[in-house]
């Protein structure tokens, strides 16, 4: 009985260890997270650039309107 119980304990330990992610899977998850962060930062930078361009266009339009009004 003791041997059977020891076998099941050992088998359970191996099963628990085998269920965890491998080093490659952990690395892939880390890379995916970093790629996601980089994509979000790029989108934020593009939005800021677009807003700056829009502000510049609005300022140019206001200047043109002011010059034409005089």
PyMOL Python script that loads the backbone (N, CA, C, O; Angstrom):
from pymol import cmd

cmd.read_pdbstr("""\
ATOM      1  N   UNK A   1       0.826  -1.189   0.000  1.00  0.00           N
ATOM      2  CA  UNK A   1       0.000   0.000   0.000  1.00  0.00           C
ATOM      3  C   UNK A   1       0.872   1.257   0.000  1.00  0.00           C
ATOM      4  O   UNK A   1       0.568   2.242  -0.672  1.00  0.00           O
ATOM      5  N   UNK A   2       1.951   1.201   0.760  1.00  0.00           N
ATOM      6  CA  UNK A   2       2.842   2.347   0.845  1.00  0.00           C
ATOM      7  C   UNK A   2       3.476   2.643  -0.508  1.00  0.00           C
ATOM      8  O   UNK A   2       3.644   3.809  -0.865  1.00  0.00           O
ATOM      9  N   UNK A   3       3.828   1.618  -1.259  1.00  0.00           N
ATOM     10  CA  UNK A   3       4.434   1.803  -2.578  1.00  0.00           C
ATOM     11  C   UNK A   3       3.427   2.402  -3.549  1.00  0.00           C
ATOM     12  O   UNK A   3       3.766   3.269  -4.354  1.00  0.00           O
ATOM     13  N   UNK A   4       2.190   1.934  -3.468  1.00  0.00           N
ATOM     14  CA  UNK A   4       1.150   2.440  -4.360  1.00  0.00           C
ATOM     15  C   UNK A   4       0.898   3.919  -4.059  1.00  0.00           C
ATOM     16  O   UNK A   4       0.785   4.728  -4.979  1.00  0.00           O
ATOM     17  N   UNK A   5       0.812   4.267  -2.795  1.00  0.00           N
ATOM     18  CA  UNK A   5       0.595   5.649  -2.402  1.00  0.00           C
ATOM     19  C   UNK A   5       1.776   6.525  -2.846  1.00  0.00           C
ATOM     20  O   UNK A   5       1.576   7.636  -3.338  1.00  0.00           O
ATOM     21  N   UNK A   6       2.981   6.031  -2.675  1.00  0.00           N
ATOM     22  CA  UNK A   6       4.175   6.770  -3.100  1.00  0.00           C
ATOM     23  C   UNK A   6       4.164   6.977  -4.608  1.00  0.00           C
ATOM     24  O   UNK A   6       4.539   8.044  -5.095  1.00  0.00           O
ATOM     25  N   UNK A   7       3.737   5.962  -5.346  1.00  0.00           N
ATOM     26  CA  UNK A   7       3.645   6.071  -6.803  1.00  0.00           C
ATOM     27  C   UNK A   7       2.658   7.155  -7.205  1.00  0.00           C
ATOM     28  O   UNK A   7       2.949   7.961  -8.089  1.00  0.00           O
ATOM     29  N   UNK A   8       1.491   7.185  -6.563  1.00  0.00           N
ATOM     30  CA  UNK A   8       0.485   8.195  -6.891  1.00  0.00           C
ATOM     31  C   UNK A   8       0.944   9.604  -6.521  1.00  0.00           C
ATOM     32  O   UNK A   8       0.649  10.564  -7.232  1.00  0.00           O
ATOM     33  N   UNK A   9       1.660   9.724  -5.418  1.00  0.00           N
ATOM     34  CA  UNK A   9       2.187  11.028  -5.028  1.00  0.00           C
ATOM     35  C   UNK A   9       3.207  11.499  -6.060  1.00  0.00           C
ATOM     36  O   UNK A   9       3.175  12.654  -6.484  1.00  0.00           O
ATOM     37  N   UNK A  10       4.099  10.619  -6.460  1.00  0.00           N
ATOM     38  CA  UNK A  10       5.112  10.978  -7.456  1.00  0.00           C
ATOM     39  C   UNK A  10       4.454  11.309  -8.792  1.00  0.00           C
ATOM     40  O   UNK A  10       4.836  12.281  -9.444  1.00  0.00           O
ATOM     41  N   UNK A  11       3.475  10.517  -9.205  1.00  0.00           N
ATOM     42  CA  UNK A  11       2.780  10.768 -10.465  1.00  0.00           C
ATOM     43  C   UNK A  11       2.038  12.100 -10.409  1.00  0.00           C
ATOM     44  O   UNK A  11       1.995  12.823 -11.405  1.00  0.00           O
ATOM     45  N   UNK A  12       1.459  12.429  -9.270  1.00  0.00           N
ATOM     46  CA  UNK A  12       0.754  13.702  -9.119  1.00  0.00           C
ATOM     47  C   UNK A  12       1.719  14.874  -9.228  1.00  0.00           C
ATOM     48  O   UNK A  12       1.399  15.891  -9.843  1.00  0.00           O
ATOM     49  N   UNK A  13       2.884  14.735  -8.642  1.00  0.00           N
ATOM     50  CA  UNK A  13       3.884  15.794  -8.717  1.00  0.00           C
ATOM     51  C   UNK A  13       4.318  16.017 -10.153  1.00  0.00           C
ATOM     52  O   UNK A  13       4.438  17.163 -10.587  1.00  0.00           O
ATOM     53  N   UNK A  14       4.555  14.950 -10.900  1.00  0.00           N
ATOM     54  CA  UNK A  14       4.932  15.091 -12.304  1.00  0.00           C
ATOM     55  C   UNK A  14       3.814  15.717 -13.128  1.00  0.00           C
ATOM     56  O   UNK A  14       4.072  16.519 -14.025  1.00  0.00           O
ATOM     57  N   UNK A  15       2.595  15.355 -12.828  1.00  0.00           N
ATOM     58  CA  UNK A  15       1.458  15.902 -13.562  1.00  0.00           C
ATOM     59  C   UNK A  15       1.314  17.403 -13.311  1.00  0.00           C
ATOM     60  O   UNK A  15       1.022  18.165 -14.233  1.00  0.00           O
ATOM     61  N   UNK A  16       1.515  17.819 -12.078  1.00  0.00           N
ATOM     62  CA  UNK A  16       1.401  19.242 -11.758  1.00  0.00           C
ATOM     63  C   UNK A  16       2.499  20.039 -12.446  1.00  0.00           C
ATOM     64  O   UNK A  16       2.245  21.116 -12.986  1.00  0.00           O
ATOM     65  N   UNK A  17       3.702  19.518 -12.427  1.00  0.00           N
ATOM     66  CA  UNK A  17       4.818  20.206 -13.072  1.00  0.00           C
ATOM     67  C   UNK A  17       4.619  20.253 -14.584  1.00  0.00           C
ATOM     68  O   UNK A  17       4.951  21.256 -15.216  1.00  0.00           O
ATOM     69  N   UNK A  18       4.096  19.211 -15.158  1.00  0.00           N
ATOM     70  CA  UNK A  18       3.896  19.146 -16.604  1.00  0.00           C
ATOM     71  C   UNK A  18       2.799  20.095 -17.079  1.00  0.00           C
ATOM     72  O   UNK A  18       2.778  20.467 -18.253  1.00  0.00           O
ATOM     73  N   UNK A  19       1.908  20.485 -16.212  1.00  0.00           N
ATOM     74  CA  UNK A  19       0.806  21.365 -16.606  1.00  0.00           C
ATOM     75  C   UNK A  19       1.234  22.815 -16.790  1.00  0.00           C
ATOM     76  O   UNK A  19       0.547  23.568 -17.481  1.00  0.00           O
ATOM     77  N   UNK A  20       2.335  23.223 -16.201  1.00  0.00           N
ATOM     78  CA  UNK A  20       2.775  24.614 -16.280  1.00  0.00           C
ATOM     79  C   UNK A  20       3.321  24.949 -17.652  1.00  0.00           C
ATOM     80  O   UNK A  20       3.679  24.053 -18.416  1.00  0.00           O
ATOM     81  N   UNK A  21       3.388  26.238 -17.973  1.00  0.00           N
ATOM     82  CA  UNK A  21       3.924  26.662 -19.269  1.00  0.00           C
ATOM     83  C   UNK A  21       5.431  26.415 -19.346  1.00  0.00           C
ATOM     84  O   UNK A  21       6.143  26.477 -18.344  1.00  0.00           O
ATOM     85  N   UNK A  22       5.884  26.140 -20.541  1.00  0.00           N
ATOM     86  CA  UNK A  22       7.309  25.920 -20.743  1.00  0.00           C
ATOM     87  C   UNK A  22       8.018  27.263 -20.824  1.00  0.00           C
ATOM     88  O   UNK A  22       7.373  28.310 -20.872  1.00  0.00           O
ATOM     89  N   UNK A  23       9.340  27.230 -20.839  1.00  0.00           N
ATOM     90  CA  UNK A  23      10.116  28.471 -20.933  1.00  0.00           C
ATOM     91  C   UNK A  23       9.822  29.183 -22.248  1.00  0.00           C
ATOM     92  O   UNK A  23       9.760  30.412 -22.285  1.00  0.00           O
ATOM     93  N   UNK A  24       9.642  28.430 -23.322  1.00  0.00           N
ATOM     94  CA  UNK A  24       9.332  29.026 -24.619  1.00  0.00           C
ATOM     95  C   UNK A  24       7.966  29.717 -24.593  1.00  0.00           C
ATOM     96  O   UNK A  24       7.798  30.794 -25.165  1.00  0.00           O
ATOM     97  N   UNK A  25       6.997  29.094 -23.928  1.00  0.00           N
ATOM     98  CA  UNK A  25       5.670  29.690 -23.837  1.00  0.00           C
ATOM     99  C   UNK A  25       5.706  30.965 -23.007  1.00  0.00           C
ATOM    100  O   UNK A  25       5.051  31.949 -23.347  1.00  0.00           O
ATOM    101  N   UNK A  26       6.475  30.950 -21.913  1.00  0.00           N
ATOM    102  CA  UNK A  26       6.608  32.151 -21.090  1.00  0.00           C
ATOM    103  C   UNK A  26       7.262  33.270 -21.893  1.00  0.00           C
ATOM    104  O   UNK A  26       6.846  34.426 -21.809  1.00  0.00           O
ATOM    105  N   UNK A  27       8.279  32.928 -22.667  1.00  0.00           N
ATOM    106  CA  UNK A  27       8.972  33.914 -23.485  1.00  0.00           C
ATOM    107  C   UNK A  27       8.021  34.474 -24.556  1.00  0.00           C
ATOM    108  O   UNK A  27       8.033  35.674 -24.833  1.00  0.00           O
ATOM    109  N   UNK A  28       7.210  33.615 -25.147  1.00  0.00           N
ATOM    110  CA  UNK A  28       6.250  34.056 -26.161  1.00  0.00           C
ATOM    111  C   UNK A  28       5.209  34.992 -25.548  1.00  0.00           C
ATOM    112  O   UNK A  28       4.815  35.977 -26.173  1.00  0.00           O
ATOM    113  N   UNK A  29       4.764  34.689 -24.333  1.00  0.00           N
ATOM    114  CA  UNK A  29       3.809  35.568 -23.656  1.00  0.00           C
ATOM    115  C   UNK A  29       4.435  36.918 -23.352  1.00  0.00           C
ATOM    116  O   UNK A  29       3.788  37.953 -23.517  1.00  0.00           O
ATOM    117  N   UNK A  30       5.680  36.921 -22.912  1.00  0.00           N
ATOM    118  CA  UNK A  30       6.382  38.167 -22.628  1.00  0.00           C
ATOM    119  C   UNK A  30       6.551  38.999 -23.895  1.00  0.00           C
ATOM    120  O   UNK A  30       6.366  40.216 -23.871  1.00  0.00           O
ATOM    121  N   UNK A  31       6.906  38.337 -25.012  1.00  0.00           N
ATOM    122  CA  UNK A  31       7.081  39.037 -26.280  1.00  0.00           C
ATOM    123  C   UNK A  31       5.752  39.616 -26.756  1.00  0.00           C
ATOM    124  O   UNK A  31       5.711  40.734 -27.268  1.00  0.00           O
ATOM    125  N   UNK A  32       4.681  38.872 -26.592  1.00  0.00           N
ATOM    126  CA  UNK A  32       3.359  39.361 -27.002  1.00  0.00           C
ATOM    127  C   UNK A  32       2.968  40.588 -26.180  1.00  0.00           C
ATOM    128  O   UNK A  32       2.397  41.539 -26.713  1.00  0.00           O
ATOM    129  N   UNK A  33       3.273  40.566 -24.894  1.00  0.00           N
ATOM    130  CA  UNK A  33       2.965  41.719 -24.049  1.00  0.00           C
ATOM    131  C   UNK A  33       3.781  42.932 -24.483  1.00  0.00           C
ATOM    132  O   UNK A  33       3.246  44.038 -24.562  1.00  0.00           O
ATOM    133  N   UNK A  34       5.062  42.740 -24.762  1.00  0.00           N
ATOM    134  CA  UNK A  34       5.916  43.846 -25.194  1.00  0.00           C
ATOM    135  C   UNK A  34       5.461  44.391 -26.547  1.00  0.00           C
ATOM    136  O   UNK A  34       5.455  45.604 -26.759  1.00  0.00           O
ATOM    137  N   UNK A  35       5.078  43.495 -27.464  1.00  0.00           N
ATOM    138  CA  UNK A  35       4.575  43.928 -28.767  1.00  0.00           C
ATOM    139  C   UNK A  35       3.293  44.735 -28.615  1.00  0.00           C
ATOM    140  O   UNK A  35       3.085  45.720 -29.324  1.00  0.00           O
ATOM    141  N   UNK A  36       2.441  44.319 -27.696  1.00  0.00           N
ATOM    142  CA  UNK A  36       1.195  45.031 -27.456  1.00  0.00           C
ATOM    143  C   UNK A  36       1.467  46.427 -26.903  1.00  0.00           C
ATOM    144  O   UNK A  36       0.822  47.395 -27.307  1.00  0.00           O
ATOM    145  N   UNK A  37       2.414  46.530 -25.987  1.00  0.00           N
ATOM    146  CA  UNK A  37       2.785  47.830 -25.425  1.00  0.00           C
ATOM    147  C   UNK A  37       3.361  48.727 -26.510  1.00  0.00           C
ATOM    148  O   UNK A  37       3.027  49.910 -26.584  1.00  0.00           O
ATOM    149  N   UNK A  38       4.224  48.171 -27.349  1.00  0.00           N
ATOM    150  CA  UNK A  38       4.831  48.952 -28.429  1.00  0.00           C
ATOM    151  C   UNK A  38       3.767  49.435 -29.411  1.00  0.00           C
ATOM    152  O   UNK A  38       3.825  50.573 -29.875  1.00  0.00           O
ATOM    153  N   UNK A  39       2.810  48.591 -29.725  1.00  0.00           N
ATOM    154  CA  UNK A  39       1.740  48.980 -30.645  1.00  0.00           C
ATOM    155  C   UNK A  39       0.886  50.094 -30.044  1.00  0.00           C
ATOM    156  O   UNK A  39       0.492  51.022 -30.750  1.00  0.00           O
ATOM    157  N   UNK A  40       0.603  50.006 -28.756  1.00  0.00           N
ATOM    158  CA  UNK A  40      -0.186  51.050 -28.099  1.00  0.00           C
ATOM    159  C   UNK A  40       0.574  52.372 -28.089  1.00  0.00           C
ATOM    160  O   UNK A  40      -0.016  53.431 -28.307  1.00  0.00           O
ATOM    161  N   UNK A  41       1.875  52.315 -27.838  1.00  0.00           N
ATOM    162  CA  UNK A  41       2.680  53.534 -27.832  1.00  0.00           C
ATOM    163  C   UNK A  41       2.751  54.146 -29.232  1.00  0.00           C
ATOM    164  O   UNK A  41       2.696  55.367 -29.379  1.00  0.00           O
ATOM    165  N   UNK A  42       2.872  53.311 -30.248  1.00  0.00           N
ATOM    166  CA  UNK A  42       2.913  53.810 -31.618  1.00  0.00           C
ATOM    167  C   UNK A  42       1.584  54.458 -31.996  1.00  0.00           C
ATOM    168  O   UNK A  42       1.565  55.502 -32.648  1.00  0.00           O
ATOM    169  N   UNK A  43       0.491  53.852 -31.596  1.00  0.00           N
ATOM    170  CA  UNK A  43      -0.826  54.420 -31.886  1.00  0.00           C
ATOM    171  C   UNK A  43      -1.006  55.751 -31.164  1.00  0.00           C
ATOM    172  O   UNK A  43      -1.580  56.688 -31.718  1.00  0.00           O
ATOM    173  N   UNK A  44      -0.517  55.834 -29.931  1.00  0.00           N
ATOM    174  CA  UNK A  44      -0.617  57.074 -29.170  1.00  0.00           C
ATOM    175  C   UNK A  44       0.220  58.176 -29.822  1.00  0.00           C
ATOM    176  O   UNK A  44      -0.211  59.326 -29.896  1.00  0.00           O
ATOM    177  N   UNK A  45       1.410  57.822 -30.292  1.00  0.00           N
ATOM    178  CA  UNK A  45       2.276  58.801 -30.961  1.00  0.00           C
ATOM    179  C   UNK A  45       1.638  59.278 -32.266  1.00  0.00           C
ATOM    180  O   UNK A  45       1.694  60.464 -32.590  1.00  0.00           O
ATOM    181  N   UNK A  46       1.038  58.361 -33.005  1.00  0.00           N
ATOM    182  CA  UNK A  46       0.380  58.732 -34.257  1.00  0.00           C
ATOM    183  C   UNK A  46      -0.812  59.652 -33.991  1.00  0.00           C
ATOM    184  O   UNK A  46      -1.053  60.597 -34.742  1.00  0.00           O
ATOM    185  N   UNK A  47      -1.547  59.374 -32.929  1.00  0.00           N
ATOM    186  CA  UNK A  47      -2.692  60.226 -32.590  1.00  0.00           C
ATOM    187  C   UNK A  47      -2.218  61.618 -32.179  1.00  0.00           C
ATOM    188  O   UNK A  47      -2.840  62.619 -32.534  1.00  0.00           O
ATOM    189  N   UNK A  48      -1.119  61.678 -31.433  1.00  0.00           N
ATOM    190  CA  UNK A  48      -0.583  62.978 -31.021  1.00  0.00           C
ATOM    191  C   UNK A  48      -0.097  63.765 -32.233  1.00  0.00           C
ATOM    192  O   UNK A  48      -0.297  64.977 -32.313  1.00  0.00           O
ATOM    193  N   UNK A  49       0.538  63.077 -33.172  1.00  0.00           N
ATOM    194  CA  UNK A  49       1.010  63.736 -34.392  1.00  0.00           C
ATOM    195  C   UNK A  49      -0.170  64.244 -35.216  1.00  0.00           C
ATOM    196  O   UNK A  49      -0.126  65.349 -35.757  1.00  0.00           O
ATOM    197  N   UNK A  50      -1.205  63.448 -35.308  1.00  0.00           N
ATOM    198  CA  UNK A  50      -2.403  63.853 -36.049  1.00  0.00           C
ATOM    199  C   UNK A  50      -3.046  65.074 -35.400  1.00  0.00           C
ATOM    200  O   UNK A  50      -3.490  65.990 -36.092  1.00  0.00           O
ATOM    201  N   UNK A  51      -3.095  65.083 -34.069  1.00  0.00           N
ATOM    202  CA  UNK A  51      -3.678  66.229 -33.364  1.00  0.00           C
ATOM    203  C   UNK A  51      -2.838  67.478 -33.594  1.00  0.00           C
ATOM    204  O   UNK A  51      -3.384  68.566 -33.775  1.00  0.00           O
ATOM    205  N   UNK A  52      -1.525  67.333 -33.590  1.00  0.00           N
ATOM    206  CA  UNK A  52      -0.649  68.483 -33.833  1.00  0.00           C
ATOM    207  C   UNK A  52      -0.842  69.018 -35.246  1.00  0.00           C
ATOM    208  O   UNK A  52      -0.872  70.231 -35.450  1.00  0.00           O
ATOM    209  N   UNK A  53      -0.972  68.123 -36.221  1.00  0.00           N
ATOM    210  CA  UNK A  53      -1.202  68.548 -37.601  1.00  0.00           C
ATOM    211  C   UNK A  53      -2.535  69.279 -37.713  1.00  0.00           C
ATOM    212  O   UNK A  53      -2.640  70.287 -38.412  1.00  0.00           O
ATOM    213  N   UNK A  54      -3.550  68.768 -37.024  1.00  0.00           N
ATOM    214  CA  UNK A  54      -4.871  69.404 -37.064  1.00  0.00           C
ATOM    215  C   UNK A  54      -4.807  70.788 -36.436  1.00  0.00           C
ATOM    216  O   UNK A  54      -5.411  71.729 -36.950  1.00  0.00           O
ATOM    217  N   UNK A  55      -4.088  70.921 -35.336  1.00  0.00           N
ATOM    218  CA  UNK A  55      -3.931  72.239 -34.700  1.00  0.00           C
ATOM    219  C   UNK A  55      -3.232  73.211 -35.639  1.00  0.00           C
ATOM    220  O   UNK A  55      -3.623  74.374 -35.740  1.00  0.00           O
ATOM    221  N   UNK A  56      -2.207  72.740 -36.320  1.00  0.00           N
ATOM    222  CA  UNK A  56      -1.482  73.586 -37.264  1.00  0.00           C
ATOM    223  C   UNK A  56      -2.397  74.025 -38.402  1.00  0.00           C
ATOM    224  O   UNK A  56      -2.394  75.192 -38.793  1.00  0.00           O
ATOM    225  N   UNK A  57      -3.165  73.104 -38.919  1.00  0.00           N
ATOM    226  CA  UNK A  57      -4.098  73.435 -40.009  1.00  0.00           C
ATOM    227  C   UNK A  57      -5.136  74.456 -39.532  1.00  0.00           C
ATOM    228  O   UNK A  57      -5.473  75.387 -40.263  1.00  0.00           O
ATOM    229  N   UNK A  58      -5.637  74.283 -38.315  1.00  0.00           N
ATOM    230  CA  UNK A  58      -6.613  75.238 -37.768  1.00  0.00           C
ATOM    231  C   UNK A  58      -5.988  76.617 -37.608  1.00  0.00           C
ATOM    232  O   UNK A  58      -6.626  77.623 -37.915  1.00  0.00           O
ATOM    233  N   UNK A  59      -4.761  76.675 -37.138  1.00  0.00           N
ATOM    234  CA  UNK A  59      -4.074  77.954 -36.969  1.00  0.00           C
ATOM    235  C   UNK A  59      -3.846  78.624 -38.318  1.00  0.00           C
ATOM    236  O   UNK A  59      -4.015  79.837 -38.445  1.00  0.00           O
ATOM    237  N   UNK A  60      -3.468  77.852 -39.314  1.00  0.00           N
ATOM    238  CA  UNK A  60      -3.257  78.405 -40.654  1.00  0.00           C
ATOM    239  C   UNK A  60      -4.569  78.933 -41.221  1.00  0.00           C
ATOM    240  O   UNK A  60      -4.592  79.987 -41.857  1.00  0.00           O
ATOM    241  N   UNK A  61      -5.652  78.212 -40.997  1.00  0.00           N
ATOM    242  CA  UNK A  61      -6.954  78.634 -41.489  1.00  0.00           C
ATOM    243  C   UNK A  61      -7.393  79.929 -40.812  1.00  0.00           C
ATOM    244  O   UNK A  61      -7.933  80.824 -41.463  1.00  0.00           O
ATOM    245  N   UNK A  62      -7.160  80.025 -39.509  1.00  0.00           N
ATOM    246  CA  UNK A  62      -7.522  81.247 -38.787  1.00  0.00           C
ATOM    247  C   UNK A  62      -6.698  82.432 -39.291  1.00  0.00           C
ATOM    248  O   UNK A  62      -7.220  83.538 -39.430  1.00  0.00           O
ATOM    249  N   UNK A  63      -5.415  82.201 -39.564  1.00  0.00           N
ATOM    250  CA  UNK A  63      -4.554  83.265 -40.091  1.00  0.00           C
ATOM    251  C   UNK A  63      -5.041  83.699 -41.465  1.00  0.00           C
ATOM    252  O   UNK A  63      -5.104  84.896 -41.749  1.00  0.00           O
ATOM    253  N   UNK A  64      -5.382  82.759 -42.309  1.00  0.00           N
ATOM    254  CA  UNK A  64      -5.884  83.067 -43.650  1.00  0.00           C
ATOM    255  C   UNK A  64      -7.193  83.838 -43.561  1.00  0.00           C
ATOM    256  O   UNK A  64      -7.397  84.814 -44.283  1.00  0.00           O
ATOM    257  N   UNK A  65      -8.064  83.404 -42.686  1.00  0.00           N
ATOM    258  CA  UNK A  65      -9.355  84.101 -42.511  1.00  0.00           C
ATOM    259  C   UNK A  65      -9.137  85.530 -42.018  1.00  0.00           C
ATOM    260  O   UNK A  65      -9.821  86.453 -42.460  1.00  0.00           O
ATOM    261  N   UNK A  66      -8.187  85.712 -41.103  1.00  0.00           N
ATOM    262  CA  UNK A  66      -7.907  87.041 -40.559  1.00  0.00           C
ATOM    263  C   UNK A  66      -7.336  87.955 -41.644  1.00  0.00           C
ATOM    264  O   UNK A  66      -7.727  89.118 -41.745  1.00  0.00           O
ATOM    265  N   UNK A  67      -6.409  87.430 -42.456  1.00  0.00           N
ATOM    266  CA  UNK A  67      -5.809  88.225 -43.528  1.00  0.00           C
ATOM    267  C   UNK A  67      -6.863  88.591 -44.564  1.00  0.00           C
ATOM    268  O   UNK A  67      -6.876  89.728 -45.037  1.00  0.00           O
ATOM    269  N   UNK A  68      -7.735  87.676 -44.928  1.00  0.00           N
ATOM    270  CA  UNK A  68      -8.773  87.941 -45.918  1.00  0.00           C
ATOM    271  C   UNK A  68      -9.798  88.938 -45.389  1.00  0.00           C
ATOM    272  O   UNK A  68     -10.385  89.686 -46.171  1.00  0.00           O
ATOM    273  N   UNK A  69     -10.018  88.962 -44.110  1.00  0.00           N
ATOM    274  CA  UNK A  69     -11.011  89.872 -43.518  1.00  0.00           C
ATOM    275  C   UNK A  69     -10.508  91.311 -43.510  1.00  0.00           C
ATOM    276  O   UNK A  69     -11.308  92.246 -43.464  1.00  0.00           O
ATOM    277  N   UNK A  70      -9.217  91.494 -43.553  1.00  0.00           N
ATOM    278  CA  UNK A  70      -8.670  92.854 -43.506  1.00  0.00           C
ATOM    279  C   UNK A  70      -8.709  93.433 -44.834  1.00  0.00           C
ATOM    280  O   UNK A  70      -8.294  94.576 -45.021  1.00  0.00           O
TER     281      UNK A  70
END
""", "prot")
cmd.dss("prot")
cmd.show_as("cartoon", "prot")
cmd.util.cbc("prot")
cmd.orient("prot")
